[in-house]
Amino acid sequence: MAANITDIKEFEGEWVWCLHCERASHVSEWTPPECPFEDCDGGLFDGWSYSELRAQAHPEWPQTPVRGKLYPQYG
């Protein structure tokens, strides 16, 4: 499965998908390491590599996500 962003330095320049709100944002926005959307309580362990998740489970997602758009994990 896709890697979460516990070591945020490894994901420099990448997009992150949040398990809590199912939205994408740039990894640089996860400072402090929390989901950048105010209505979400996702933390560091909830951020997943968007590109890995797309490659492994969601090839229908665009290569570059739209910031803040909902990308549901299931249906």
C-alpha positions as a Markdown table, in Angstrom:
| # | Residue | x | y | z |
|---|---|---|---|---|
| 1 | Met | 0.0 | 0.0 | 0.0 |
| 2 | Ala | 1.1 | 3.6 | -0.4 |
| 3 | Ala | 3.4 | 5.1 | 2.1 |
| 4 | Asn | 2.2 | 7.6 | 4.7 |
| 5 | Ile | 4.2 | 10.8 | 5.2 |
| 6 | Thr | 5.7 | 10.1 | 8.7 |
| 7 | Asp | 9.1 | 11.2 | 7.3 |
| 8 | Ile | 7.9 | 14.3 | 5.6 |
| 9 | Lys | 11.4 | 15.1 | 4.2 |
| 10 | Glu | 11.1 | 12.0 | 1.9 |
| 11 | Phe | 8.0 | 13.5 | 0.2 |
| 12 | Glu | 9.5 | 16.9 | -0.7 |
| 13 | Gly | 7.7 | 18.3 | -3.8 |
| 14 | Glu | 4.9 | 15.7 | -3.7 |
| 15 | Trp | 1.2 | 15.8 | -3.4 |
| 16 | Val | -0.4 | 14.3 | -0.3 |
| 17 | Trp | -3.8 | 12.6 | 0.0 |
| 18 | Cys | -5.5 | 12.8 | 3.5 |
| 19 | Leu | -7.2 | 9.7 | 4.8 |
| 20 | His | -9.6 | 11.8 | 6.9 |
| 21 | Cys | -11.0 | 14.2 | 4.4 |
| 22 | Glu | -9.9 | 12.4 | 1.2 |
| 23 | Arg | -8.5 | 15.6 | -0.3 |
| 24 | Ala | -5.2 | 16.4 | -1.9 |
| 25 | Ser | -2.8 | 19.1 | -1.0 |
| 26 | His | 0.9 | 19.8 | -1.5 |
| 27 | Val | 3.3 | 18.3 | 1.2 |
| 28 | Ser | 4.7 | 21.8 | 1.9 |
| 29 | Glu | 1.3 | 22.7 | 3.4 |
| 30 | Trp | 1.6 | 20.0 | 6.1 |
| 31 | Thr | 3.4 | 22.3 | 8.5 |
| 32 | Pro | 3.0 | 21.6 | 11.3 |
| 33 | Pro | 2.3 | 18.0 | 10.2 |
| 34 | Glu | -1.4 | 18.3 | 10.1 |
| 35 | Cys | -3.8 | 18.3 | 7.2 |
| 36 | Pro | -3.9 | 21.9 | 5.9 |
| 37 | Phe | -7.7 | 22.0 | 5.6 |
| 38 | Glu | -9.3 | 23.7 | 8.6 |
| 39 | Asp | -12.3 | 21.4 | 8.7 |
| 40 | Cys | -10.1 | 18.3 | 8.9 |
| 41 | Asp | -8.5 | 16.8 | 11.9 |
| 42 | Gly | -6.1 | 14.5 | 10.0 |
| 43 | Gly | -2.5 | 14.3 | 11.3 |
| 44 | Leu | 0.8 | 13.1 | 10.1 |
| 45 | Phe | -0.2 | 9.4 | 9.9 |
| 46 | Asp | -3.2 | 10.3 | 7.8 |
| 47 | Gly | -1.2 | 11.8 | 4.9 |
| 48 | Trp | -0.4 | 9.4 | 2.1 |
| 49 | Ser | 1.6 | 9.8 | -1.1 |
| 50 | Tyr | -0.9 | 10.7 | -3.7 |
| 51 | Ser | 1.2 | 9.4 | -6.6 |
| 52 | Glu | 1.7 | 6.0 | -4.9 |
| 53 | Leu | -2.0 | 5.7 | -4.0 |
| 54 | Arg | -2.9 | 6.6 | -7.5 |
| 55 | Ala | -0.5 | 4.1 | -9.0 |
| 56 | Gln | -1.5 | 1.2 | -6.7 |
| 57 | Ala | -5.3 | 1.7 | -6.4 |
| 58 | His | -6.7 | 4.6 | -8.4 |
| 59 | Pro | -5.3 | 4.9 | -11.9 |
| 60 | Glu | -8.4 | 6.9 | -12.8 |
| 61 | Trp | -7.3 | 9.8 | -10.6 |
| 62 | Pro | -5.4 | 12.6 | -12.5 |
| 63 | Gln | -1.6 | 12.6 | -12.4 |
| 64 | Thr | -1.7 | 16.0 | -10.8 |
| 65 | Pro | -4.5 | 16.5 | -8.4 |
| 66 | Val | -6.7 | 19.5 | -7.9 |
| 67 | Arg | -5.9 | 21.0 | -4.5 |
| 68 | Gly | -8.9 | 20.5 | -2.2 |
| 69 | Lys | -10.8 | 18.2 | -4.5 |
| 70 | Leu | -12.4 | 15.1 | -3.0 |
| 71 | Tyr | -10.7 | 11.9 | -4.2 |
| 72 | Pro | -12.8 | 9.1 | -2.5 |
| 73 | Gln | -10.9 | 6.0 | -1.6 |
| 74 | Tyr | -14.0 | 3.8 | -2.0 |
| 75 | Gly | -16.6 | 4.5 | -4.7 |
